[in-house]
Amino acid sequence: MERRRLGELEVSALGLGCGTMTPFYGEPDAAEAIATIRRARELGIDFLDTADGYGRGRNEELVAEAVAGHRGAYVIASKFGNLGLLGDPRFADGRPEYVREACEKSLRRLNIDVIDLYYVHRIDPTVPIEETVGAMADLVRQGKVRHLGLCEAGAATIRRAHATHPLTAVQIEYSLWTRDVEAEILPLCEELGIGFVAYSPLGRGFLTGAVTNSAALRDGDARRNMPRFQPENLERNLALVEELKAHAAAEGCAPAQLALAWLLARRPFVVPIAGTSHLRWLEQNAAAAGLRPSADTLDALDHVFRPGAAAGARYPAAHLARLMI
């Protein structure tokens, strides 16, 4: 597996998103999820992404169980401050005292002494980012955290945070059908030497071609409330996926693999974290790191999935308004 650098942190070119290993798109099988994390190490994928809000803490506990006895073989990233996932109407909390409290709880759930990469999961507009990141920097000095990152932050916030303490990574949704970061955020990361972690690189499963009918999504699946999966947007988005399938067939790979290979070709500091709790899909995704699609294929995908091509926003309007601030 190719290696890449997020700032001063070296990780596998593809990471494993663990968020769906606890209920998010449905009820996953915990035993297979744990086996998936263990298999990732064998495939050269050492970068794990979790958060205190995933499964309201259970996700970090599951990761702890999976890496037990092999902590040194993994780079573990976790996040704090996304109160919406914890059922709190305040949405985000960036207060220094909350930073310290959240980190202690995550360390206990993960059963580790230090978190390799610790992110602000959502930006709290009521707290200056300098105060939040300042508290995170204290955790670095105390040896509880090694590197810092922000999720879903705007350019001005990233600059201010980086001036407070060097950031290792910025994590924002990025895929063929979500390309908002290309205009400003990716150039900024390149300028400042910050790595970029792309979450939902397979469009929440849509770019795999497996989702063809939103009504078939199970109760409790978060995608049932997302605009791009609504019936009024589905036909246009399915047409995009058909184009992806055709190009993948020409390249002799699966649509998901081509979507990941396209992302890896964007910038050398981009690391996609494809989420899965299934061994089969993990192994398919891992093989994408070795693909080298033709320039013609990459250009064709740029055109088909040009910014704005997807129908519907990536989140409901109320949620979207709180992102990239």
C-alpha positions as CSV (number, residue, x, y, z in Angstrom):
1,M,0.0,0.0,0.0
2,E,1.3,3.4,-1.0
3,R,2.1,5.8,1.9
4,R,1.1,9.4,2.1
5,R,1.8,12.3,4.4
6,L,-0.7,14.4,6.3
7,G,1.5,17.2,7.4
8,E,4.1,15.4,9.6
9,L,2.0,12.3,9.9
10,E,2.6,9.3,7.6
11,V,-0.4,7.1,6.9
12,S,-1.6,4.6,4.3
13,A,-2.9,6.2,1.1
14,L,-6.4,4.9,1.9
15,G,-7.8,5.0,5.3
16,L,-10.7,3.0,6.9
17,G,-13.7,5.0,8.0
18,C,-15.2,3.3,11.1
19,G,-18.3,5.4,11.5
20,T,-20.7,2.9,9.9
21,M,-19.4,0.1,12.1
22,T,-22.0,1.2,14.6
23,P,-25.6,2.1,13.6
24,F,-25.7,4.9,10.9
25,Y,-26.8,3.3,7.6
26,G,-28.4,0.4,9.5
27,E,-27.4,-2.2,12.1
28,P,-23.9,-3.6,11.2
29,D,-22.5,-6.9,12.4
30,A,-20.0,-6.0,15.1
31,A,-18.0,-9.2,14.7
32,E,-17.4,-8.6,11.0
33,A,-16.6,-4.9,11.7
34,I,-13.9,-6.0,14.1
35,A,-12.6,-8.5,11.5
36,T,-12.6,-5.7,8.9
37,I,-10.3,-3.5,11.1
38,R,-8.0,-6.4,11.7
39,R,-7.9,-7.3,8.0
40,A,-7.1,-3.7,7.1
41,R,-3.8,-4.0,8.8
42,E,-2.9,-7.1,6.7
43,L,-3.8,-5.1,3.5
44,G,-1.5,-2.2,4.5
45,I,-4.3,0.1,5.6
46,D,-3.3,1.5,9.0
47,F,-5.3,4.7,9.2
48,L,-8.5,4.3,11.2
49,D,-11.1,7.1,11.6
50,T,-13.6,7.2,14.4
51,A,-15.3,9.8,16.6
52,D,-16.9,10.1,20.1
53,G,-20.3,10.8,18.4
54,Y,-20.3,7.6,16.3
55,G,-22.6,5.2,18.1
56,R,-22.4,7.6,21.1
57,G,-19.1,6.2,22.1
58,R,-19.6,2.6,21.1
59,N,-17.6,3.1,17.9
60,E,-14.5,4.0,19.8
61,E,-15.0,1.0,22.0
62,L,-15.3,-1.3,19.0
63,V,-12.1,0.2,17.6
64,A,-10.4,-0.5,20.9
65,E,-11.5,-4.1,20.8
66,A,-10.3,-4.5,17.2
67,V,-6.8,-3.1,17.7
68,A,-6.1,-4.7,21.1
69,G,-2.6,-6.2,21.1
70,H,-1.6,-4.4,17.9
71,R,-1.9,-0.7,18.9
72,G,1.4,0.2,17.2
73,A,0.2,-1.1,13.9
74,Y,-2.5,1.6,13.6
75,V,-2.8,5.3,13.3
76,I,-5.9,6.2,15.2
77,A,-7.9,9.4,14.5
78,S,-10.8,10.5,16.5
79,K,-13.0,13.6,16.8
80,F,-15.0,15.6,19.4
81,G,-17.6,18.3,19.5
82,N,-20.3,17.1,17.1
83,L,-23.1,17.3,19.6
84,G,-25.8,16.5,17.0
85,L,-24.6,12.9,17.0
86,L,-25.0,12.8,20.7
87,G,-28.6,14.0,20.6
88,D,-27.7,17.5,21.9
89,P,-29.5,20.4,20.2
90,R,-26.5,22.7,20.6
91,F,-24.9,21.1,17.5
92,A,-21.3,21.8,18.4
93,D,-19.1,22.5,21.5
94,G,-15.6,24.0,21.2
95,R,-15.1,25.2,24.8
96,P,-11.7,24.4,26.2
97,E,-13.2,22.6,29.2
98,Y,-15.2,20.4,26.8
99,V,-12.1,19.7,24.7
100,R,-10.3,18.3,27.8
101,E,-13.3,16.3,29.0
102,A,-14.0,14.8,25.6
103,C,-10.4,13.8,25.1
104,E,-10.2,12.0,28.4
105,K,-13.4,10.1,27.6
106,S,-12.1,9.1,24.2
107,L,-8.8,7.9,25.6
108,R,-10.7,5.7,28.0
109,R,-13.1,4.3,25.4
110,L,-10.2,3.6,22.9
111,N,-8.1,2.2,25.7
112,I,-5.0,4.0,24.5
113,D,-2.6,6.5,26.0
114,V,-2.4,8.9,23.1
115,I,-4.7,9.7,20.1
116,D,-2.6,10.0,16.9
117,L,-4.8,12.6,15.2
118,Y,-7.5,14.5,17.1
119,Y,-10.1,16.6,15.2
120,V,-12.7,19.2,16.0
121,H,-15.6,17.4,14.5
122,R,-17.8,20.5,14.0
123,I,-16.9,24.1,14.4
124,D,-18.6,25.9,17.3
125,P,-19.3,29.5,16.1
126,T,-19.8,30.7,19.6
127,V,-16.2,30.0,20.6
128,P,-13.1,31.5,18.9
129,I,-11.3,28.8,17.1
130,E,-8.1,30.0,18.8
131,E,-9.5,29.0,22.1
132,T,-10.6,25.5,20.9
133,V,-7.3,24.8,19.2
134,G,-5.4,26.3,22.1
135,A,-6.9,23.7,24.4
136,M,-6.1,21.0,21.8
137,A,-2.5,22.2,21.7
138,D,-2.4,21.7,25.5
139,L,-3.3,18.1,24.9
140,V,-0.4,17.7,22.6
141,R,2.0,19.2,25.2
142,Q,0.6,16.8,27.7
143,G,1.3,13.8,25.4
144,K,-2.4,12.8,25.1
145,V,-2.7,13.8,21.4
146,R,0.0,13.8,18.7
147,H,-1.5,15.8,15.9
148,L,-4.5,18.1,15.4
149,G,-7.1,18.6,12.7
150,L,-10.4,20.3,11.8
151,C,-13.5,18.9,10.1
152,E,-15.8,20.8,7.9
153,A,-14.1,24.1,8.4
154,G,-13.9,27.1,6.1
155,A,-10.7,28.7,4.8
156,A,-10.5,31.6,7.3
157,T,-11.1,29.2,10.2
158,I,-8.3,26.9,8.9
159,R,-5.9,29.8,8.7
160,R,-6.6,31.0,12.2
161,A,-6.4,27.5,13.6
162,H,-3.1,26.7,11.9
163,A,-1.7,30.0,13.2
164,T,-2.6,28.9,16.7
165,H,-1.0,25.4,16.4
166,P,0.1,23.7,13.2
167,L,-2.7,21.5,11.7
168,T,-1.9,18.1,10.4
169,A,-5.2,17.5,8.5
170,V,-8.4,19.0,7.4
171,Q,-11.3,16.5,6.9
172,I,-14.2,17.4,4.7
173,E,-16.5,15.5,2.4
174,Y,-15.0,15.0,-1.0
175,S,-15.8,12.7,-3.9
176,L,-16.7,12.7,-7.5
177,W,-20.2,14.2,-6.7
178,T,-19.0,16.5,-3.9
179,R,-16.2,18.7,-5.1
180,D,-16.7,21.9,-3.2
181,V,-13.2,21.8,-1.6
182,E,-11.4,22.1,-4.9
183,A,-11.9,25.9,-5.3
184,E,-10.4,27.1,-2.1
185,I,-9.7,24.4,0.6
186,L,-7.3,22.1,-1.4
187,P,-5.1,25.0,-2.6
188,L,-5.0,26.3,1.0
189,C,-4.0,23.0,2.4
190,E,-1.3,22.8,-0.2
191,E,-0.1,26.3,0.7
192,L,0.0,25.5,4.4
193,G,1.4,22.0,4.2
194,I,-1.8,20.5,5.7
195,G,-3.0,17.0,4.6
196,F,-6.5,16.5,3.4
197,V,-8.7,13.6,4.5
198,A,-11.7,12.9,2.2
199,Y,-14.7,11.5,4.0
200,S,-17.6,9.8,2.2
201,P,-15.3,9.3,-0.8
202,L,-17.9,6.9,-2.3
203,G,-20.8,9.3,-1.9
204,R,-22.2,7.4,1.1
205,G,-22.3,4.2,-1.0
206,F,-24.1,5.8,-4.0
207,L,-21.0,5.8,-6.2
208,T,-20.7,2.0,-5.8
209,G,-23.9,1.6,-7.8
210,A,-25.5,-0.4,-5.0
211,V,-28.2,2.2,-4.2
212,T,-30.8,2.4,-6.9
213,N,-34.0,3.1,-4.9
214,S,-34.2,5.3,-1.8
215,A,-37.3,3.5,-0.7
216,A,-35.1,0.4,-0.2
217,L,-33.0,2.1,2.4
218,R,-33.7,0.6,5.8
219,D,-35.4,2.4,8.7
220,G,-32.7,4.3,10.6
221,D,-30.5,4.8,7.6
222,A,-29.3,8.4,7.7
223,R,-29.4,8.6,3.9
224,R,-33.2,8.6,4.0
225,N,-33.0,12.3,5.1
226,M,-30.3,13.4,2.7
227,P,-31.4,15.4,-0.4
228,R,-29.4,13.5,-3.0
229,F,-31.2,10.3,-2.1
230,Q,-34.7,11.7,-2.5
231,P,-36.8,10.5,-5.4
232,E,-36.9,13.9,-7.1
233,N,-33.0,13.8,-7.3
234,L,-32.4,10.1,-7.8
235,E,-32.9,9.8,-11.5
236,R,-30.4,12.4,-12.4
237,N,-27.8,11.0,-9.9
238,L,-28.3,7.5,-11.1
239,A,-27.5,8.7,-14.6
240,L,-24.2,9.9,-13.3
241,V,-23.4,6.6,-11.8
242,E,-24.2,4.8,-15.0
243,E,-21.5,6.9,-16.6
244,L,-19.1,5.9,-13.8
245,K,-19.9,2.2,-14.3
246,A,-19.2,2.5,-18.1
247,H,-15.7,4.0,-17.4
248,A,-15.0,1.5,-14.7
249,A,-15.8,-1.4,-17.1
250,A,-13.4,0.1,-19.6
251,E,-10.7,0.3,-17.0
252,G,-11.5,-3.3,-15.8
253,C,-12.4,-2.3,-12.3
254,A,-15.4,-1.7,-10.0
255,P,-17.1,1.7,-9.9
256,A,-16.1,2.2,-6.3
257,Q,-12.4,1.5,-7.2
258,L,-12.4,4.0,-10.0
259,A,-14.0,6.6,-7.7
260,L,-11.3,6.1,-5.2
261,A,-8.5,6.1,-7.8
262,W,-9.8,9.4,-9.1
263,L,-9.5,10.9,-5.7
264,L,-6.0,9.6,-5.1
265,A,-5.0,11.2,-8.4
266,R,-6.2,14.6,-7.4
267,R,-3.4,15.6,-5.0
268,P,-0.6,13.7,-3.3
269,F,-1.8,14.9,0.1
270,V,-5.4,13.6,-0.3
271,V,-6.2,10.5,1.7
272,P,-9.7,9.1,1.2
273,I,-11.3,7.2,4.2
274,A,-13.7,4.8,2.7
275,G,-16.1,3.5,5.3
276,T,-17.2,-0.1,5.5
277,S,-17.9,-2.9,8.0
278,H,-17.6,-5.6,5.4
279,L,-14.5,-7.6,4.5
280,R,-15.5,-7.9,0.9
281,W,-15.7,-4.2,0.3
282,L,-12.6,-3.4,2.3
283,E,-10.6,-5.7,0.1
284,Q,-12.1,-4.2,-3.1
285,N,-11.4,-0.7,-1.8
286,A,-7.8,-1.5,-0.9
287,A,-7.1,-2.7,-4.4
288,A,-8.0,0.8,-5.7
289,A,-4.8,2.2,-4.4
290,G,-2.9,0.3,-7.0
291,L,-5.0,1.4,-9.9
292,R,-3.7,3.9,-12.5
293,P,-6.7,5.0,-14.6
294,S,-5.8,6.6,-18.0
295,A,-5.7,10.3,-18.4
296,D,-8.6,10.1,-20.8
297,T,-10.7,8.3,-18.1
298,L,-9.8,10.9,-15.4
299,D,-10.6,13.7,-17.8
300,A,-14.0,12.2,-18.7
301,L,-14.9,11.8,-15.1
302,D,-14.0,15.4,-14.4
303,H,-16.5,16.4,-17.1
304,V,-19.3,14.1,-16.2
305,F,-19.0,14.9,-12.5
306,R,-18.2,18.5,-12.9
307,P,-19.0,20.6,-9.8
308,G,-22.7,21.0,-9.5
309,A,-23.5,17.9,-11.6
310,A,-25.2,16.1,-8.7
311,A,-28.8,16.8,-8.0
312,G,-29.5,17.9,-4.5
313,A,-27.3,19.2,-1.6
314,R,-25.1,16.8,0.3
315,Y,-26.9,17.6,3.6
316,P,-30.3,19.1,4.5
317,A,-30.2,22.9,4.4
318,A,-30.3,23.5,8.1
319,H,-27.3,21.2,8.6
320,L,-25.4,22.5,5.6
321,A,-25.7,26.1,6.9
322,R,-23.5,25.1,9.9
323,L,-20.7,23.7,7.8
324,M,-17.5,25.2,6.3
325,I,-17.6,28.2,8.7
